[in-house]
Amino acid sequence: MDTDSLHRTPLYTLHLEHGGRMVPFAGYAMPVQYAPGIMAEHRHVRAQAGLFDVSHMGQVRLRARSGVVEDAALALERLVPADIVALRPGRQRYTQFTNPAGGILDDLMVIREADSLLLVINAACKAADIAHLRAHLDDSCTIEPLDTHALLALQGPMAEQALATLAPAVQDMAFMDVQTLTLAGVACVVSRSGYTGEDGFEISIPATHAQTLARTLLDLPYVWPIGLGARDSLRLEGGLCLYGADIDETTTPVEAALEWSIQKSRRTGGARAGGFPGAEIILAQLQDGTTRRRVGLRPEGRAPVRGGAPLYATPALAEKLGTVTSGGFGPTVDAPVAMGYVATPQAAPGTVVAAELRGRAVACTVSPLPFVPAGFRR
């Protein structure tokens, strides 16, 4: 594959050394899988630990021009529905950039540091996100893309054991905690989080030291390099949204069943209710409900139902209810799994709907999410 026109992460050479099959993704050459294959990589992460290169994602530091971090939090609340002001130092929170129609421009993580906020944004959206931040917050904040940093994700039930060989302090961290720790001889921002449904860590590290850290972790026999293919099947089993598939500019956080990410202070009657793009629509949906909802789906049989498949009320494929947004075979579940949007009356668990697969109807049972219990360390 010609990768000359694609961006390369600091781990590009390491991927090739480990036999990574490189594919274009969000403008980067990224490994989709290694020699063991997607199914084996997926199961390894569920049982032991896997190392993911997520350096293609964007990292942006937001500082208030006043020098007061609370001012940066207040400024960011003009663009997202989450309570950022109450975020304590050393913690992080999931939220979304919204548009005036209540749709999701991107989803992101926000880390509260001592004197700034660190945002982690999706690779495909990062240019637009940074432009969005500059257009709306330049009067109150400096916006610094961390282009010199890599991002690694270490995921799985043995992730703590692996990272503790370098920094024992990680054993004291709970889910969504963040600490600055020395790894590979440099200060790294380490969060106890990830996007696989497993316990694990995400590590922001200067790019010049990323290979050293990755090689050190991969020297442990129970840590494998893991590609994008297993990352997608893991997050799907975890019921986690993929931006551009399960959520986008046409879906609101409430339709996407992400209302848990909107804290009481930002809701109607809260201390800082509204004030973000699309607030009127989103707050009304929180109160009155929506006409459609994102749900989990368990297709009958062994054939995966992929994103884009239409959903109907009956096997006659006559009354369209919605669309599958992402789907595939779940190696842990050992069966097909999918997510999609259905009309709210059909969103209750146990409801049977029909997906159209190559012209035939496949029965799908609406299922609670996640498909696999989360392994987060609470």
Contacts in CASP RR format, 6 or more apart in sequence:
PFRMAT RR
TARGET T0000
AUTHOR 0000-0000-0000
METHOD contacts of the structure
MODEL  1
MDTDSLHRTPLYTLHLEHGGRMVPFAGYAMPVQYAPGIMAEHRHVRAQAG
LFDVSHMGQVRLRARSGVVEDAALALERLVPADIVALRPGRQRYTQFTNP
AGGILDDLMVIREADSLLLVINAACKAADIAHLRAHLDDSCTIEPLDTHA
LLALQGPMAEQALATLAPAVQDMAFMDVQTLTLAGVACVVSRSGYTGEDG
FEISIPATHAQTLARTLLDLPYVWPIGLGARDSLRLEGGLCLYGADIDET
TTPVEAALEWSIQKSRRTGGARAGGFPGAEIILAQLQDGTTRRRVGLRPE
GRAPVRGGAPLYATPALAEKLGTVTSGGFGPTVDAPVAMGYVATPQAAPG
TVVAAELRGRAVACTVSPLPFVPAGFRR
1 22 0 8 1.000
1 23 0 8 1.000
1 24 0 8 1.000
1 29 0 8 1.000
3 22 0 8 1.000
3 24 0 8 1.000
3 29 0 8 1.000
6 24 0 8 1.000
6 27 0 8 1.000
6 28 0 8 1.000
6 29 0 8 1.000
7 27 0 8 1.000
7 28 0 8 1.000
7 29 0 8 1.000
7 56 0 8 1.000
8 28 0 8 1.000
8 29 0 8 1.000
9 28 0 8 1.000
9 30 0 8 1.000
9 53 0 8 1.000
9 55 0 8 1.000
9 56 0 8 1.000
9 150 0 8 1.000
9 210 0 8 1.000
10 55 0 8 1.000
10 150 0 8 1.000
10 207 0 8 1.000
10 208 0 8 1.000
10 210 0 8 1.000
10 211 0 8 1.000
11 53 0 8 1.000
11 55 0 8 1.000
11 150 0 8 1.000
11 152 0 8 1.000
11 210 0 8 1.000
11 211 0 8 1.000
11 214 0 8 1.000
12 29 0 8 1.000
13 211 0 8 1.000
14 211 0 8 1.000
14 214 0 8 1.000
14 215 0 8 1.000
14 218 0 8 1.000
14 225 0 8 1.000
15 22 0 8 1.000
15 30 0 8 1.000
15 31 0 8 1.000
15 53 0 8 1.000
15 225 0 8 1.000
16 22 0 8 1.000
18 31 0 8 1.000
18 34 0 8 1.000
18 218 0 8 1.000
18 225 0 8 1.000
19 31 0 8 1.000
19 34 0 8 1.000
19 35 0 8 1.000
20 31 0 8 1.000
20 32 0 8 1.000
20 33 0 8 1.000
20 34 0 8 1.000
20 35 0 8 1.000
20 225 0 8 1.000
20 227 0 8 1.000
21 31 0 8 1.000
21 32 0 8 1.000
21 33 0 8 1.000
21 34 0 8 1.000
22 29 0 8 1.000
22 30 0 8 1.000
22 31 0 8 1.000
22 32 0 8 1.000
23 29 0 8 1.000
23 30 0 8 1.000
23 31 0 8 1.000
23 32 0 8 1.000
23 228 0 8 1.000
24 30 0 8 1.000
25 32 0 8 1.000
25 56 0 8 1.000
25 123 0 8 1.000
25 228 0 8 1.000
26 56 0 8 1.000
26 122 0 8 1.000
26 123 0 8 1.000
26 124 0 8 1.000
27 56 0 8 1.000
27 123 0 8 1.000
28 56 0 8 1.000
28 123 0 8 1.000
30 53 0 8 1.000
30 56 0 8 1.000
30 227 0 8 1.000
30 228 0 8 1.000
31 53 0 8 1.000
31 225 0 8 1.000
31 227 0 8 1.000
31 228 0 8 1.000
32 38 0 8 1.000
32 227 0 8 1.000
32 228 0 8 1.000
32 229 0 8 1.000
33 41 0 8 1.000
33 227 0 8 1.000
33 228 0 8 1.000
33 229 0 8 1.000
33 230 0 8 1.000
34 41 0 8 1.000
34 224 0 8 1.000
34 225 0 8 1.000
34 226 0 8 1.000
34 227 0 8 1.000
36 44 0 8 1.000
36 224 0 8 1.000
37 230 0 8 1.000
38 227 0 8 1.000
38 229 0 8 1.000
38 230 0 8 1.000
38 233 0 8 1.000
38 331 0 8 1.000
39 331 0 8 1.000
41 50 0 8 1.000
41 224 0 8 1.000
41 226 0 8 1.000
41 227 0 8 1.000
41 229 0 8 1.000
41 230 0 8 1.000
42 230 0 8 1.000
42 233 0 8 1.000
42 234 0 8 1.000
42 330 0 8 1.000
42 331 0 8 1.000
42 332 0 8 1.000
43 331 0 8 1.000
43 332 0 8 1.000
44 50 0 8 1.000
44 224 0 8 1.000
44 226 0 8 1.000
45 155 0 8 1.000
45 156 0 8 1.000
45 196 0 8 1.000
45 198 0 8 1.000
45 224 0 8 1.000
45 226 0 8 1.000
45 230 0 8 1.000
45 234 0 8 1.000
46 156 0 8 1.000
46 157 0 8 1.000
46 198 0 8 1.000
46 234 0 8 1.000
46 331 0 8 1.000
46 332 0 8 1.000
46 372 0 8 1.000
47 157 0 8 1.000
48 156 0 8 1.000
48 157 0 8 1.000
48 158 0 8 1.000
48 222 0 8 1.000
48 223 0 8 1.000
48 224 0 8 1.000
49 154 0 8 1.000
49 155 0 8 1.000
49 156 0 8 1.000
49 157 0 8 1.000
49 158 0 8 1.000
49 159 0 8 1.000
49 161 0 8 1.000
49 162 0 8 1.000
49 220 0 8 1.000
49 222 0 8 1.000
49 223 0 8 1.000
49 224 0 8 1.000
50 154 0 8 1.000
50 155 0 8 1.000
50 156 0 8 1.000
50 159 0 8 1.000
50 223 0 8 1.000
50 224 0 8 1.000
50 225 0 8 1.000
50 226 0 8 1.000
51 152 0 8 1.000
51 153 0 8 1.000
51 154 0 8 1.000
51 214 0 8 1.000
51 217 0 8 1.000
51 218 0 8 1.000
51 223 0 8 1.000
51 224 0 8 1.000
51 225 0 8 1.000
51 226 0 8 1.000
52 152 0 8 1.000
52 153 0 8 1.000
52 154 0 8 1.000
52 155 0 8 1.000
52 226 0 8 1.000
52 227 0 8 1.000
52 231 0 8 1.000
53 150 0 8 1.000
53 151 0 8 1.000
53 152 0 8 1.000
53 214 0 8 1.000
53 225 0 8 1.000
53 227 0 8 1.000
54 151 0 8 1.000
54 152 0 8 1.000
54 153 0 8 1.000
54 202 0 8 1.000
55 149 0 8 1.000
55 150 0 8 1.000
55 151 0 8 1.000
55 152 0 8 1.000
55 207 0 8 1.000
55 210 0 8 1.000
56 123 0 8 1.000
57 120 0 8 1.000
57 121 0 8 1.000
57 122 0 8 1.000
57 123 0 8 1.000
57 126 0 8 1.000
57 151 0 8 1.000
58 120 0 8 1.000
58 121 0 8 1.000
58 122 0 8 1.000
58 123 0 8 1.000
58 126 0 8 1.000
58 129 0 8 1.000
58 145 0 8 1.000
58 146 0 8 1.000
58 151 0 8 1.000
59 118 0 8 1.000
59 119 0 8 1.000
59 120 0 8 1.000
59 121 0 8 1.000
59 145 0 8 1.000
59 146 0 8 1.000
59 149 0 8 1.000
59 151 0 8 1.000
59 204 0 8 1.000
60 118 0 8 1.000
60 119 0 8 1.000
60 121 0 8 1.000
60 126 0 8 1.000
60 129 0 8 1.000
60 130 0 8 1.000
60 133 0 8 1.000
60 143 0 8 1.000
60 144 0 8 1.000
60 145 0 8 1.000
60 146 0 8 1.000
61 116 0 8 1.000
61 117 0 8 1.000
61 118 0 8 1.000
61 119 0 8 1.000
61 143 0 8 1.000
61 144 0 8 1.000
61 146 0 8 1.000
62 72 0 8 1.000
62 75 0 8 1.000
62 76 0 8 1.000
62 116 0 8 1.000
62 117 0 8 1.000
62 118 0 8 1.000
62 119 0 8 1.000
62 133 0 8 1.000
62 137 0 8 1.000
62 141 0 8 1.000
62 142 0 8 1.000
62 143 0 8 1.000
62 144 0 8 1.000
63 69 0 8 1.000
63 72 0 8 1.000
63 115 0 8 1.000
63 116 0 8 1.000
63 117 0 8 1.000
63 141 0 8 1.000
63 142 0 8 1.000
63 144 0 8 1.000
64 70 0 8 1.000
64 71 0 8 1.000
64 72 0 8 1.000
64 75 0 8 1.000
64 140 0 8 1.000
64 141 0 8 1.000
65 71 0 8 1.000
65 139 0 8 1.000
65 140 0 8 1.000
65 141 0 8 1.000
65 142 0 8 1.000
66 140 0 8 1.000
67 115 0 8 1.000
69 112 0 8 1.000
69 113 0 8 1.000
69 114 0 8 1.000
69 115 0 8 1.000
69 116 0 8 1.000
69 117 0 8 1.000
70 85 0 8 1.000
71 140 0 8 1.000
71 141 0 8 1.000
72 116 0 8 1.000
72 117 0 8 1.000
72 140 0 8 1.000
72 141 0 8 1.000
73 84 0 8 1.000
73 85 0 8 1.000
73 87 0 8 1.000
73 112 0 8 1.000
73 117 0 8 1.000
74 84 0 8 1.000
74 85 0 8 1.000
75 137 0 8 1.000
75 140 0 8 1.000
75 141 0 8 1.000
76 84 0 8 1.000
76 110 0 8 1.000
76 117 0 8 1.000
76 137 0 8 1.000
76 141 0 8 1.000
77 83 0 8 1.000
77 84 0 8 1.000
77 85 0 8 1.000
77 266 0 8 1.000
77 272 0 8 1.000
77 275 0 8 1.000
77 276 0 8 1.000
78 136 0 8 1.000
78 137 0 8 1.000
78 275 0 8 1.000
78 276 0 8 1.000
79 97 0 8 1.000
79 98 0 8 1.000
79 132 0 8 1.000
79 133 0 8 1.000
79 136 0 8 1.000
79 137 0 8 1.000
79 276 0 8 1.000
79 277 0 8 1.000
80 95 0 8 1.000
80 96 0 8 1.000
80 97 0 8 1.000
80 98 0 8 1.000
80 108 0 8 1.000
80 110 0 8 1.000
80 276 0 8 1.000
81 95 0 8 1.000
81 96 0 8 1.000
81 98 0 8 1.000
81 253 0 8 1.000
81 261 0 8 1.000
81 262 0 8 1.000
81 266 0 8 1.000
81 274 0 8 1.000
81 276 0 8 1.000
81 279 0 8 1.000
81 282 0 8 1.000
82 93 0 8 1.000
82 94 0 8 1.000
82 95 0 8 1.000
82 96 0 8 1.000
82 110 0 8 1.000
82 261 0 8 1.000
82 262 0 8 1.000
82 263 0 8 1.000
82 266 0 8 1.000
83 93 0 8 1.000
83 263 0 8 1.000
83 264 0 8 1.000
83 265 0 8 1.000
83 266 0 8 1.000
83 272 0 8 1.000
84 93 0 8 1.000
84 95 0 8 1.000
84 110 0 8 1.000
84 112 0 8 1.000
84 117 0 8 1.000
85 265 0 8 1.000
85 272 0 8 1.000
86 263 0 8 1.000
86 265 0 8 1.000
87 93 0 8 1.000
87 110 0 8 1.000
87 112 0 8 1.000
88 112 0 8 1.000
89 112 0 8 1.000
89 113 0 8 1.000
89 114 0 8 1.000
90 111 0 8 1.000
90 112 0 8 1.000
90 113 0 8 1.000
90 177 0 8 1.000
90 178 0 8 1.000
90 179 0 8 1.000
91 111 0 8 1.000
91 112 0 8 1.000
91 176 0 8 1.000
91 177 0 8 1.000
91 178 0 8 1.000
92 109 0 8 1.000
92 110 0 8 1.000
92 111 0 8 1.000
92 112 0 8 1.000
92 176 0 8 1.000
92 178 0 8 1.000
92 191 0 8 1.000
92 193 0 8 1.000
93 109 0 8 1.000
93 110 0 8 1.000
93 176 0 8 1.000
93 261 0 8 1.000
94 107 0 8 1.000
94 108 0 8 1.000
94 109 0 8 1.000
94 110 0 8 1.000
94 261 0 8 1.000
95 107 0 8 1.000
95 108 0 8 1.000
95 109 0 8 1.000
95 110 0 8 1.000
95 261 0 8 1.000
96 104 0 8 1.000
96 105 0 8 1.000
96 106 0 8 1.000
96 107 0 8 1.000
96 108 0 8 1.000
96 247 0 8 1.000
96 253 0 8 1.000
96 258 0 8 1.000
96 261 0 8 1.000
97 104 0 8 1.000
97 105 0 8 1.000
97 106 0 8 1.000
97 107 0 8 1.000
97 108 0 8 1.000
97 129 0 8 1.000
97 132 0 8 1.000
97 277 0 8 1.000
98 104 0 8 1.000
98 105 0 8 1.000
98 252 0 8 1.000
98 253 0 8 1.000
98 276 0 8 1.000
98 277 0 8 1.000
98 278 0 8 1.000
98 279 0 8 1.000
98 282 0 8 1.000
99 105 0 8 1.000
99 249 0 8 1.000
99 277 0 8 1.000
99 278 0 8 1.000
100 277 0 8 1.000
100 278 0 8 1.000
101 249 0 8 1.000
101 250 0 8 1.000
101 278 0 8 1.000
101 281 0 8 1.000
102 252 0 8 1.000
102 253 0 8 1.000
102 277 0 8 1.000
102 278 0 8 1.000
102 281 0 8 1.000
102 282 0 8 1.000
103 248 0 8 1.000
103 249 0 8 1.000
103 250 0 8 1.000
103 251 0 8 1.000
103 252 0 8 1.000
103 253 0 8 1.000
103 278 0 8 1.000
104 243 0 8 1.000
104 247 0 8 1.000
104 248 0 8 1.000
104 249 0 8 1.000
104 251 0 8 1.000
104 252 0 8 1.000
104 253 0 8 1.000
104 256 0 8 1.000
105 125 0 8 1.000
105 128 0 8 1.000
105 129 0 8 1.000
105 132 0 8 1.000
105 249 0 8 1.000
106 121 0 8 1.000
106 122 0 8 1.000
106 125 0 8 1.000
106 128 0 8 1.000
106 129 0 8 1.000
106 243 0 8 1.000
107 122 0 8 1.000
107 241 0 8 1.000
107 243 0 8 1.000
107 247 0 8 1.000
107 258 0 8 1.000
108 119 0 8 1.000
108 120 0 8 1.000
108 121 0 8 1.000
108 122 0 8 1.000
108 129 0 8 1.000
109 119 0 8 1.000
109 120 0 8 1.000
109 191 0 8 1.000
109 193 0 8 1.000
110 117 0 8 1.000
110 118 0 8 1.000
110 119 0 8 1.000
111 117 0 8 1.000
111 118 0 8 1.000
111 119 0 8 1.000
111 120 0 8 1.000
111 178 0 8 1.000
111 189 0 8 1.000
111 191 0 8 1.000
112 178 0 8 1.000
113 178 0 8 1.000
113 189 0 8 1.000
118 146 0 8 1.000
118 189 0 8 1.000
118 204 0 8 1.000
119 129 0 8 1.000
120 151 0 8 1.000
120 202 0 8 1.000
120 204 0 8 1.000
121 129 0 8 1.000
122 129 0 8 1.000
122 243 0 8 1.000
124 243 0 8 1.000
124 244 0 8 1.000
125 243 0 8 1.000
126 145 0 8 1.000
130 143 0 8 1.000
130 145 0 8 1.000
133 141 0 8 1.000
133 143 0 8 1.000
134 143 0 8 1.000
137 143 0 8 1.000
146 204 0 8 1.000
148 206 0 8 1.000
148 207 0 8 1.000
148 208 0 8 1.000
149 204 0 8 1.000
149 205 0 8 1.000
149 206 0 8 1.000
149 207 0 8 1.000
150 204 0 8 1.000
150 205 0 8 1.000
150 206 0 8 1.000
150 207 0 8 1.000
150 210 0 8 1.000
151 202 0 8 1.000
151 203 0 8 1.000
151 204 0 8 1.000
151 205 0 8 1.000
152 202 0 8 1.000
152 203 0 8 1.000
152 205 0 8 1.000
152 210 0 8 1.000
152 213 0 8 1.000
152 214 0 8 1.000
152 217 0 8 1.000
153 194 0 8 1.000
153 195 0 8 1.000
153 196 0 8 1.000
153 200 0 8 1.000
153 201 0 8 1.000
153 202 0 8 1.000
153 203 0 8 1.000
154 162 0 8 1.000
154 163 0 8 1.000
154 200 0 8 1.000
154 201 0 8 1.000
154 202 0 8 1.000
154 203 0 8 1.000
154 217 0 8 1.000
154 223 0 8 1.000
155 194 0 8 1.000
155 196 0 8 1.000
155 197 0 8 1.000
155 198 0 8 1.000
155 199 0 8 1.000
155 200 0 8 1.000
155 201 0 8 1.000
155 226 0 8 1.000
155 234 0 8 1.000
156 196 0 8 1.000
156 198 0 8 1.000
156 199 0 8 1.000
156 200 0 8 1.000
157 198 0 8 1.000
157 199 0 8 1.000
157 375 0 8 1.000
158 222 0 8 1.000
158 223 0 8 1.000
159 198 0 8 1.000
159 199 0 8 1.000
159 200 0 8 1.000
159 201 0 8 1.000
160 170 0 8 1.000
160 171 0 8 1.000
160 199 0 8 1.000
160 200 0 8 1.000
160 201 0 8 1.000
160 377 0 8 1.000
161 222 0 8 1.000
162 217 0 8 1.000
162 220 0 8 1.000
162 222 0 8 1.000
162 223 0 8 1.000
163 170 0 8 1.000
163 183 0 8 1.000
163 190 0 8 1.000
163 201 0 8 1.000
163 217 0 8 1.000
164 170 0 8 1.000
164 171 0 8 1.000
165 220 0 8 1.000
166 183 0 8 1.000
166 184 0 8 1.000
166 213 0 8 1.000
166 216 0 8 1.000
166 217 0 8 1.000
167 181 0 8 1.000
167 182 0 8 1.000
167 183 0 8 1.000
167 190 0 8 1.000
169 179 0 8 1.000
169 181 0 8 1.000
170 179 0 8 1.000
170 181 0 8 1.000
170 190 0 8 1.000
170 192 0 8 1.000
170 201 0 8 1.000
173 179 0 8 1.000
173 190 0 8 1.000
173 192 0 8 1.000
173 377 0 8 1.000
174 192 0 8 1.000
174 377 0 8 1.000
174 378 0 8 1.000
175 192 0 8 1.000
175 193 0 8 1.000
175 199 0 8 1.000
175 376 0 8 1.000
175 377 0 8 1.000
175 378 0 8 1.000
176 191 0 8 1.000
176 192 0 8 1.000
176 193 0 8 1.000
177 191 0 8 1.000
177 192 0 8 1.000
178 189 0 8 1.000
178 190 0 8 1.000
178 191 0 8 1.000
178 192 0 8 1.000
179 189 0 8 1.000
179 190 0 8 1.000
180 187 0 8 1.000
180 188 0 8 1.000
180 189 0 8 1.000
180 190 0 8 1.000
181 187 0 8 1.000
181 188 0 8 1.000
181 190 0 8 1.000
182 188 0 8 1.000
183 190 0 8 1.000
183 203 0 8 1.000
183 205 0 8 1.000
183 213 0 8 1.000
184 205 0 8 1.000
184 209 0 8 1.000
184 212 0 8 1.000
184 213 0 8 1.000
184 216 0 8 1.000
185 209 0 8 1.000
186 205 0 8 1.000
186 206 0 8 1.000
186 209 0 8 1.000
188 203 0 8 1.000
188 204 0 8 1.000
188 205 0 8 1.000
188 213 0 8 1.000
189 203 0 8 1.000
189 204 0 8 1.000
190 201 0 8 1.000
190 202 0 8 1.000
190 203 0 8 1.000
190 204 0 8 1.000
191 201 0 8 1.000
191 202 0 8 1.000
192 199 0 8 1.000
192 200 0 8 1.000
192 201 0 8 1.000
192 377 0 8 1.000
193 200 0 8 1.000
193 201 0 8 1.000
193 202 0 8 1.000
194 200 0 8 1.000
194 201 0 8 1.000
194 202 0 8 1.000
195 231 0 8 1.000
195 234 0 8 1.000
195 235 0 8 1.000
195 240 0 8 1.000
196 231 0 8 1.000
196 234 0 8 1.000
196 235 0 8 1.000
196 238 0 8 1.000
197 234 0 8 1.000
197 235 0 8 1.000
197 237 0 8 1.000
197 238 0 8 1.000
197 240 0 8 1.000
197 370 0 8 1.000
197 372 0 8 1.000
197 374 0 8 1.000
197 375 0 8 1.000
197 376 0 8 1.000
198 234 0 8 1.000
198 374 0 8 1.000
198 375 0 8 1.000
198 376 0 8 1.000
199 375 0 8 1.000
199 376 0 8 1.000
199 377 0 8 1.000
203 213 0 8 1.000
205 213 0 8 1.000
217 223 0 8 1.000
218 224 0 8 1.000
218 225 0 8 1.000
232 242 0 8 1.000
232 326 0 8 1.000
233 328 0 8 1.000
233 329 0 8 1.000
233 330 0 8 1.000
233 331 0 8 1.000
235 242 0 8 1.000
236 242 0 8 1.000
236 326 0 8 1.000
236 327 0 8 1.000
236 328 0 8 1.000
236 330 0 8 1.000
236 337 0 8 1.000
236 338 0 8 1.000
236 339 0 8 1.000
236 371 0 8 1.000
237 330 0 8 1.000
237 331 0 8 1.000
237 332 0 8 1.000
237 333 0 8 1.000
237 337 0 8 1.000
237 370 0 8 1.000
237 371 0 8 1.000
237 372 0 8 1.000
238 369 0 8 1.000
238 370 0 8 1.000
238 371 0 8 1.000
238 372 0 8 1.000
238 374 0 8 1.000
239 296 0 8 1.000
239 339 0 8 1.000
239 369 0 8 1.000
239 370 0 8 1.000
239 371 0 8 1.000
240 370 0 8 1.000
241 247 0 8 1.000
241 256 0 8 1.000
241 258 0 8 1.000
241 294 0 8 1.000
241 339 0 8 1.000
242 325 0 8 1.000
242 326 0 8 1.000
245 307 0 8 1.000
245 325 0 8 1.000
245 326 0 8 1.000
246 256 0 8 1.000
246 294 0 8 1.000
246 325 0 8 1.000
246 326 0 8 1.000
246 339 0 8 1.000
246 340 0 8 1.000
247 256 0 8 1.000
247 258 0 8 1.000
247 294 0 8 1.000
251 294 0 8 1.000
251 341 0 8 1.000
252 281 0 8 1.000
252 282 0 8 1.000
252 285 0 8 1.000
252 290 0 8 1.000
253 259 0 8 1.000
253 261 0 8 1.000
253 262 0 8 1.000
253 282 0 8 1.000
254 282 0 8 1.000
254 285 0 8 1.000
254 286 0 8 1.000
254 289 0 8 1.000
254 290 0 8 1.000
255 285 0 8 1.000
255 290 0 8 1.000
255 292 0 8 1.000
255 293 0 8 1.000
255 294 0 8 1.000
255 341 0 8 1.000
256 294 0 8 1.000
257 293 0 8 1.000
257 294 0 8 1.000
257 295 0 8 1.000
257 369 0 8 1.000
259 286 0 8 1.000
262 282 0 8 1.000
262 286 0 8 1.000
264 270 0 8 1.000
265 271 0 8 1.000
265 272 0 8 1.000
265 273 0 8 1.000
266 272 0 8 1.000
266 273 0 8 1.000
266 274 0 8 1.000
266 276 0 8 1.000
267 273 0 8 1.000
267 274 0 8 1.000
267 283 0 8 1.000
267 286 0 8 1.000
268 283 0 8 1.000
268 286 0 8 1.000
268 287 0 8 1.000
273 279 0 8 1.000
273 283 0 8 1.000
274 283 0 8 1.000
276 282 0 8 1.000
289 344 0 8 1.000
290 344 0 8 1.000
291 343 0 8 1.000
291 344 0 8 1.000
292 322 0 8 1.000
292 341 0 8 1.000
292 342 0 8 1.000
292 343 0 8 1.000
292 344 0 8 1.000
292 347 0 8 1.000
293 341 0 8 1.000
293 342 0 8 1.000
293 344 0 8 1.000
293 347 0 8 1.000
294 325 0 8 1.000
294 339 0 8 1.000
294 340 0 8 1.000
294 341 0 8 1.000
295 339 0 8 1.000
295 340 0 8 1.000
295 341 0 8 1.000
295 342 0 8 1.000
295 347 0 8 1.000
295 366 0 8 1.000
295 367 0 8 1.000
295 369 0 8 1.000
296 337 0 8 1.000
296 338 0 8 1.000
296 339 0 8 1.000
296 340 0 8 1.000
296 366 0 8 1.000
296 367 0 8 1.000
296 368 0 8 1.000
296 369 0 8 1.000
296 371 0 8 1.000
297 305 0 8 1.000
297 311 0 8 1.000
297 324 0 8 1.000
297 337 0 8 1.000
297 338 0 8 1.000
297 339 0 8 1.000
297 340 0 8 1.000
297 353 0 8 1.000
297 355 0 8 1.000
297 364 0 8 1.000
297 365 0 8 1.000
297 366 0 8 1.000
297 367 0 8 1.000
298 335 0 8 1.000
298 336 0 8 1.000
298 337 0 8 1.000
298 338 0 8 1.000
298 364 0 8 1.000
298 365 0 8 1.000
298 367 0 8 1.000
298 371 0 8 1.000
299 305 0 8 1.000
299 335 0 8 1.000
299 336 0 8 1.000
299 337 0 8 1.000
299 338 0 8 1.000
299 355 0 8 1.000
299 362 0 8 1.000
299 363 0 8 1.000
299 364 0 8 1.000
300 362 0 8 1.000
300 363 0 8 1.000
300 364 0 8 1.000
300 365 0 8 1.000
301 335 0 8 1.000
301 336 0 8 1.000
301 362 0 8 1.000
302 329 0 8 1.000
302 335 0 8 1.000
302 336 0 8 1.000
303 336 0 8 1.000
303 357 0 8 1.000
303 362 0 8 1.000
304 327 0 8 1.000
304 328 0 8 1.000
304 329 0 8 1.000
304 336 0 8 1.000
304 338 0 8 1.000
305 324 0 8 1.000
305 327 0 8 1.000
305 328 0 8 1.000
305 336 0 8 1.000
305 338 0 8 1.000
305 355 0 8 1.000
305 357 0 8 1.000
305 362 0 8 1.000
305 364 0 8 1.000
306 324 0 8 1.000
306 326 0 8 1.000
306 327 0 8 1.000
306 328 0 8 1.000
306 338 0 8 1.000
307 323 0 8 1.000
307 324 0 8 1.000
307 325 0 8 1.000
307 326 0 8 1.000
307 327 0 8 1.000
307 338 0 8 1.000
307 340 0 8 1.000
308 323 0 8 1.000
308 324 0 8 1.000
308 325 0 8 1.000
309 323 0 8 1.000
309 324 0 8 1.000
309 338 0 8 1.000
309 355 0 8 1.000
309 356 0 8 1.000
309 357 0 8 1.000
310 317 0 8 1.000
310 320 0 8 1.000
310 322 0 8 1.000
310 323 0 8 1.000
310 324 0 8 1.000
310 355 0 8 1.000
310 356 0 8 1.000
311 320 0 8 1.000
311 321 0 8 1.000
311 322 0 8 1.000
311 323 0 8 1.000
311 324 0 8 1.000
311 340 0 8 1.000
311 341 0 8 1.000
311 342 0 8 1.000
311 353 0 8 1.000
311 354 0 8 1.000
311 355 0 8 1.000
311 356 0 8 1.000
311 364 0 8 1.000
312 318 0 8 1.000
312 319 0 8 1.000
312 320 0 8 1.000
312 321 0 8 1.000
312 353 0 8 1.000
312 354 0 8 1.000
312 355 0 8 1.000
312 356 0 8 1.000
312 361 0 8 1.000
313 319 0 8 1.000
313 321 0 8 1.000
313 346 0 8 1.000
313 353 0 8 1.000
313 354 0 8 1.000
314 354 0 8 1.000
315 354 0 8 1.000
315 361 0 8 1.000
315 363 0 8 1.000
316 361 0 8 1.000
317 354 0 8 1.000
317 356 0 8 1.000
317 359 0 8 1.000
317 361 0 8 1.000
321 342 0 8 1.000
321 343 0 8 1.000
321 346 0 8 1.000
321 353 0 8 1.000
322 340 0 8 1.000
322 341 0 8 1.000
322 342 0 8 1.000
322 343 0 8 1.000
323 340 0 8 1.000
323 341 0 8 1.000
324 338 0 8 1.000
324 339 0 8 1.000
324 340 0 8 1.000
324 355 0 8 1.000
325 339 0 8 1.000
325 340 0 8 1.000
325 341 0 8 1.000
326 338 0 8 1.000
326 339 0 8 1.000
326 340 0 8 1.000
327 336 0 8 1.000
327 337 0 8 1.000
327 338 0 8 1.000
327 339 0 8 1.000
328 336 0 8 1.000
328 337 0 8 1.000
328 338 0 8 1.000
329 335 0 8 1.000
329 336 0 8 1.000
329 337 0 8 1.000
330 336 0 8 1.000
330 337 0 8 1.000
330 371 0 8 1.000
332 371 0 8 1.000
332 372 0 8 1.000
333 371 0 8 1.000
333 372 0 8 1.000
337 367 0 8 1.000
337 371 0 8 1.000
338 355 0 8 1.000
338 364 0 8 1.000
339 369 0 8 1.000
342 351 0 8 1.000
342 353 0 8 1.000
342 366 0 8 1.000
346 353 0 8 1.000
346 366 0 8 1.000
347 366 0 8 1.000
348 366 0 8 1.000
349 366 0 8 1.000
349 367 0 8 1.000
349 368 0 8 1.000
350 365 0 8 1.000
350 366 0 8 1.000
350 367 0 8 1.000
351 365 0 8 1.000
351 366 0 8 1.000
352 363 0 8 1.000
352 364 0 8 1.000
352 365 0 8 1.000
352 366 0 8 1.000
353 363 0 8 1.000
353 364 0 8 1.000
353 366 0 8 1.000
354 361 0 8 1.000
354 362 0 8 1.000
354 363 0 8 1.000
354 364 0 8 1.000
355 361 0 8 1.000
355 362 0 8 1.000
355 364 0 8 1.000
356 362 0 8 1.000
END
